[in-house]
Amino acid sequence: YGTLMCALLLEEAKKFGFKELIITCRDDNIGSAKIIEKNGGRLLETKFSKKDNTYMRRYLVNLH
């Protein structure tokens, strides 16, 4: 269901005129990372978040 929910979110973003989105997830959340990647997410970086006190993955999704 997660992959479908993400795909639907991306379709809605397209309708609002977004050309690309940045989506983040915790580095240890492999399930979310796979969902983002299945929906075209390209890993930009893994970076430590002081706010969350954990490593975060940042993905770019092109909506063209």
C-alpha positions as CSV (number, residue, x, y, z in Angstrom):
1,Y,0.0,0.0,0.0
2,G,2.9,2.4,0.7
3,T,4.1,2.4,-2.9
4,L,0.6,3.2,-4.1
5,M,0.1,5.9,-1.6
6,C,3.4,7.5,-2.6
7,A,2.4,7.3,-6.3
8,L,-0.9,9.0,-5.6
9,L,0.9,11.7,-3.6
10,L,3.2,12.4,-6.6
11,E,0.2,12.6,-9.0
12,E,-1.4,15.2,-6.7
13,A,1.8,17.2,-6.6
14,K,1.9,17.2,-10.4
15,K,-1.6,18.6,-10.5
16,F,-0.4,21.5,-8.4
17,G,2.4,22.2,-10.8
18,F,5.3,20.8,-9.0
19,K,8.1,19.6,-11.3
20,E,10.1,17.8,-8.6
21,L,10.0,16.9,-5.0
22,I,12.5,16.2,-2.2
23,I,11.3,13.3,0.0
24,T,13.2,12.3,3.1
25,C,13.2,9.2,5.4
26,R,15.3,7.9,8.2
27,D,18.4,6.1,7.0
28,D,17.4,3.0,8.9
29,N,13.8,2.9,7.4
30,I,14.5,0.5,4.6
31,G,10.8,0.1,3.8
32,S,10.3,3.8,3.1
33,A,13.5,4.0,1.2
34,K,12.3,1.2,-1.1
35,I,8.9,2.8,-1.6
36,I,10.5,6.1,-2.6
37,E,12.9,4.4,-5.0
38,K,10.1,2.4,-6.6
39,N,8.4,5.7,-7.3
40,G,11.5,7.2,-9.1
41,G,13.3,8.6,-6.1
42,R,17.0,9.2,-6.7
43,L,19.2,9.4,-3.6
44,L,20.8,12.8,-3.3
45,E,22.6,12.3,0.1
46,T,22.5,10.8,3.5
47,K,23.0,13.5,6.1
48,F,22.9,13.7,9.9
49,S,19.9,15.6,11.3
50,K,20.6,17.3,14.6
51,K,16.9,17.9,15.0
52,D,16.0,14.2,14.8
53,N,19.4,12.9,16.1
54,T,19.6,10.4,13.3
55,Y,20.8,10.0,9.7
56,M,18.3,11.0,7.0
57,R,18.2,10.1,3.3
58,R,17.2,12.8,0.9
59,Y,15.7,11.8,-2.4
60,L,14.8,13.8,-5.5
61,V,11.7,12.7,-7.5
62,N,11.2,14.3,-10.9
63,L,7.6,14.6,-11.8
64,H,7.9,15.1,-15.6
